[in-house]
Amino acid sequence: MRTAHPVPALAVTVLTLLLAASMGVSAYTAVVLVVAVLSGQLVVGWTNDLWDRDRDRRVGRCDKPLATGQISAGVVRSAIGAAGVVCVVASLLCGIGAGLLHLTLGVGSALAYNVALKSTVVSWLPYSIAFGCLPAVVSLARDPAALPPLWMVAVGALLGFAAHLLNAMPDLADDAATGVRGFPHRLSPSIVPPAAALALVVASVVSVFGRGTPPTVGQCILLAVVLVLAVAATRTTGKGPFYAAIAIAGVNVVMLLIG
């Protein structure tokens, strides 16, 4: 489980469950969605560590069981195969449209990041695609003829972009030492948190004004909170900008669910 990137896997799974609840998805479909997304996240996490095990070993990543030899590559490959079967079956049980969308744009784009796009200038693209399609997966699972509003897809994509920047931050030095040159690595390290915060501010604005209806008092309050946190992200030092961006992401999730 340590090899599966449990924190982001759980975060995406919980977000899926909350989206399903906010959209009125039936209990059965919500459970199947959770199984599909969680198993897909396990496939992505295990594949990531399996693909990067030699790189992790070179930089002495003691937190990576594959790099330290605590677990064998064969065990991880078997786990990927088992989780992959579960993911395909559970995804298709959500409906053909929702299932294919999750498998191709959700899991597929994440795997493309792991094996090909991580070291390119478009390393952010798989994150944006995967997060952007999540509301559509949930909506199609509820009703195969119902797509979510465009603003929800846009907010999801911006959340994915920011998630990529924030996820890359702790590993910037190790990645640079092993030749990884993704989009965040081409920025100054001090720029990454404010850039993530800016993307999340844009997501907040889209969430409030992209619906085509006058914003409510609650939405205006949340937007004001986001702006305060964004100022903190640009004015504080140390880990302050990182934590401010994480807080903005949390507010964005609330705004997305309210939608």
C-alpha positions in Angstrom: 0.0 0.0 0.0 2.9 2.4 0.6 3.9 1.8 -3.0 0.4 2.8 -4.2 0.6 6.5 -3.4 -2.2 6.1 -0.8 -2.8 9.8 0.0 -3.6 11.0 -3.5 -5.4 7.8 -4.3 -7.6 8.2 -1.3 -8.1 11.9 -2.1 -9.3 11.3 -5.6 -11.6 8.4 -4.4 -13.2 10.6 -1.7 -13.7 13.4 -4.2 -15.5 10.9 -6.5 -17.7 9.8 -3.7 -18.6 13.4 -2.7 -19.3 14.3 -6.4 -21.6 11.2 -6.6 -23.4 12.2 -3.5 -23.8 15.8 -4.6 -25.2 14.7 -8.0 -27.7 12.3 -6.5 -26.1 9.1 -7.8 -27.7 5.9 -6.4 -26.0 4.0 -3.6 -25.2 1.1 -5.9 -23.7 3.2 -8.6 -21.7 5.3 -6.0 -20.2 2.1 -4.6 -19.2 0.8 -8.1 -17.8 4.3 -9.0 -15.7 4.2 -5.8 -14.4 0.7 -6.6 -13.6 1.8 -10.2 -11.8 4.9 -9.2 -9.9 3.4 -6.3 -8.7 0.4 -8.3 -7.6 2.8 -11.1 -5.7 4.9 -8.7 -3.9 1.8 -7.3 -2.9 0.9 -10.9 -1.6 4.4 -11.5 0.3 4.5 -8.2 1.9 1.1 -8.5 2.8 1.7 -12.1 4.5 5.0 -11.2 6.7 3.5 -8.6 7.5 0.4 -10.8 8.5 2.7 -13.7 10.6 5.0 -11.5 12.2 2.3 -9.2 15.7 2.7 -10.8 15.5 6.5 -10.6 14.3 6.3 -7.0 17.1 4.0 -6.1 19.7 6.4 -7.6 18.6 9.3 -5.3 18.3 7.1 -2.2 14.5 7.3 -1.8 14.1 5.4 1.5 10.3 5.9 1.4 10.0 3.8 -1.8 9.7 0.1 -1.0 10.6 -0.9 -4.6 13.7 1.2 -4.5 14.9 -0.3 -1.1 14.0 -3.8 -2.1 11.3 -4.2 0.6 9.0 -5.5 -2.1 9.7 -7.2 -5.4 8.8 -5.9 -8.9 7.0 -9.2 -9.5 4.6 -8.6 -6.6 3.8 -5.1 -7.8 3.2 -6.3 -11.4 0.7 -8.9 -10.1 -1.0 -6.2 -8.0 -1.3 -4.0 -11.1 -2.8 -6.9 -13.1 -5.4 -7.7 -10.4 -6.3 -4.0 -9.8 -6.5 -3.5 -13.6 -9.1 -6.3 -14.0 -11.2 -4.8 -11.1 -10.9 -1.3 -12.6 -12.1 -2.4 -16.1 -15.0 -4.4 -14.8 -16.1 -1.8 -12.3 -15.7 1.0 -14.8 -17.9 -0.8 -17.4 -20.5 -1.6 -14.7 -20.9 2.2 -14.4 -22.1 2.3 -18.0 -20.3 2.1 -21.3 -19.9 5.9 -21.7 -18.8 6.5 -18.1 -16.6 3.4 -18.1 -14.8 4.1 -21.3 -14.3 7.8 -20.3 -12.8 6.7 -17.0 -10.5 4.1 -18.6 -9.3 6.2 -21.4 -9.1 9.8 -20.2 -8.9 9.1 -16.5 -6.6 6.1 -16.0 -5.2 6.2 -19.5 -3.9 9.8 -19.2 -2.4 9.1 -15.8 -0.5 6.1 -17.2 0.7 8.2 -20.1 2.1 10.7 -17.5 3.9 7.9 -15.7 5.6 6.4 -18.8 6.0 9.2 -21.3 4.9 12.7 -20.3 6.3 13.2 -16.8 9.6 14.6 -18.2 8.0 16.9 -20.8 6.7 20.5 -20.8 3.1 19.1 -21.1 3.4 17.1 -17.9 0.4 19.0 -16.6 -1.9 17.9 -19.4 -2.7 14.3 -18.1 -3.6 15.8 -14.7 -5.9 18.4 -16.2 -7.5 15.7 -18.5 -8.0 13.2 -15.7 -9.5 15.7 -13.2 -11.5 17.4 -15.9 -13.2 14.2 -16.9 -14.1 13.1 -13.4 -17.4 15.2 -13.2 -18.4 13.7 -16.6 -17.7 10.2 -15.4 -19.9 10.6 -12.4 -22.6 12.4 -14.4 -22.7 9.7 -17.1 -22.8 7.0 -14.4 -25.9 8.6 -13.0 -27.5 9.2 -16.4 -25.8 8.0 -19.7 -27.4 10.9 -21.5 -26.4 13.7 -19.1 -23.1 15.5 -19.3 -22.1 17.9 -16.6 -22.0 21.7 -17.3 -18.8 22.9 -19.0 -17.8 25.0 -15.9 -17.5 21.9 -13.8 -15.2 20.3 -16.4 -13.1 23.5 -16.5 -12.9 23.7 -12.7 -11.8 20.0 -12.6 -9.1 20.6 -15.2 -7.8 23.6 -13.3 -7.7 21.6 -10.1 -5.7 18.9 -11.9 -3.2 21.5 -13.2 -2.7 22.9 -9.7 -2.5 19.3 -8.2 0.3 18.5 -10.6 2.3 21.6 -9.5 1.7 20.9 -5.8 2.4 17.1 -6.1 5.7 17.8 -7.9 7.0 20.3 -5.2 8.5 17.8 -2.7 10.4 15.9 -5.4 11.8 18.8 -7.5 15.4 18.3 -6.4 15.3 14.5 -6.7 13.7 14.7 -10.1 16.2 17.2 -11.3 19.0 14.9 -10.2 17.7 12.1 -12.3 16.9 14.1 -15.4 13.1 14.7 -15.0 12.2 18.0 -16.7 8.5 18.3 -16.4 6.6 21.6 -16.5 7.1 22.4 -12.8 10.8 21.7 -13.0 11.1 24.4 -15.7 9.8 27.0 -13.3 11.7 28.6 -10.4 10.8 26.6 -7.2 9.5 29.8 -5.6 7.1 30.3 -8.5 5.4 26.9 -8.2 3.1 27.5 -5.2 1.9 30.9 -6.4 1.3 29.5 -9.9 -0.8 26.7 -8.4 -2.7 29.3 -6.3 -3.3 31.4 -9.4 -4.8 28.4 -11.2 -7.0 27.7 -8.2 -8.2 31.3 -8.1 -9.2 31.1 -11.7 -11.0 27.9 -10.9 -12.9 29.7 -8.1 -13.9 32.5 -10.4 -15.1 30.0 -13.0 -17.0 28.1 -10.3 -18.8 31.3 -9.2 -19.4 33.1 -12.5 -19.4 30.2 -15.0 -22.9 29.0 -14.1 -24.7 31.8 -15.8 -26.6 32.7 -12.7 -26.0 35.5 -10.1 -23.6 34.3 -7.4 -25.1 33.6 -4.0 -23.9 35.1 -0.8 -22.2 31.9 0.2 -20.3 31.7 -3.1 -19.1 35.3 -2.7 -17.9 34.5 0.8 -16.0 31.5 -0.5 -14.5 33.5 -3.3 -13.4 36.1 -0.8 -11.7 33.4 1.3 -9.9 32.2 -1.8 -8.6 35.7 -2.6 -7.3 36.1 1.0 -5.5 32.7 0.7 -4.1 33.7 -2.7 -2.6 36.8 -1.2 -1.1 34.7 1.6 0.3 32.3 -1.1 2.2 35.2 -2.7 3.3 37.1 0.4 4.4 34.3 2.8 7.6 32.3 2.7 8.8 28.8 3.5 5.9 26.3 3.3 3.3 29.0 3.7 2.5 29.3 0.0 2.2 25.5 -0.3 -0.3 25.3 2.5 -2.2 28.3 1.3 -2.6 26.7 -2.2 -3.7 23.4 -0.5 -6.3 25.4 1.4 -7.5 27.1 -1.8 -7.9 23.6 -3.4 -10.1 22.6 -0.5 -12.3 25.6 -1.0 -12.5 24.8 -4.7 -13.7 21.3 -4.0 -16.4 22.7 -1.8 -17.5 25.1 -4.5 -17.5 22.3 -7.1 -19.6 20.1 -4.8 -22.1 22.9 -4.2 -22.4 23.2 -7.9 
